[in-house]
Amino acid sequence: MILVTGATGNNGLEILKRLASQNVQARAMVRNRDRARAIADLGIEMVEADFDLPETLPSVLAGVDRAFLVTNSTEYAEAQQLAFVEAAKQTGVKHIVKLSQFAANADSPVRFLRYHAAVESAIQSTQMAYTFLRPNLFMQGLLNFRSLIVEQNTFYAAIGDARVSVVDVRDIADVAVAALTEAGHEGKIYDLTGSQALTHTEMAEYLSAALKRQIAFVDIPPKQMREAMVGFGMPVWQADGLIEDYAHYRRNEAAAIASGIEDATGKAPRQFKDFAHDYATAFS
């Protein structure tokens, strides 16, 4: 039995779609099954549990051999994931596939990279097998700018002309499914990037071609970006973490191109032009 956490998120849902199409026995962890209609349509078993209530985790982990671990990047993420790791160990899970982040490091100035490194270390200290997926910035992250792109043909970020080897969530899901269903991925750490390191201006050019209208990228100061995120309702801790992320990108520390996707799946990663074409209706 495979358990997928974060089942209603971008990564979790893509993973479940693939598992369902392969008729793999899987279970989705959800907080509220009434809000998980997309999963119900896949015919996947759903079990309610909550990372904030560790006592609910053993029941969702009962009979699970392999688990995919992801949580939202909040100030509680490290504690939530550590509690999950402990529950997985106690219930006999054999293999955890953890969604981490590109450049995860305990000494990083980026809080997200520190907490991922802490959870990776905790998993490695157990007797469970592990596979760590370290994706770079998601192409699908641009969907957060959907309303701006639709209404103003513009999106903003504090990144300058730095290059980032952005990755498609669909490729991450392909790697996750391989690690969850095939032998040979135990003990592996996969850096997951696209095949191009692009500036945000270049991304805007690809979007323009796919949407057949001019899309512009505008660089803004970090303070302005933070104020905008908080104004949209993002928690302050998360907004500050994203500003740290973008400072990391701005220093060109996320421009490297890695072979993790091809190493794990045998397939080349999707290019940004594929993302722009496939998601064109979302921006129209």
Beta strands, then each sheet from edge to edge (+ up, - down):
strand 1: 2-4
strand 2: 26-30
strand 3: 45-48
strand 4: 66-69
strand 5: 95-99
strand 6: 129-135
strand 7: 154-157
strand 8: 188-192
strand 9: 216-219
sheet 1: 3+ 2+ 1+ 4+ 5+ 6+ 8+
sheet 2: 7+ 9+
end
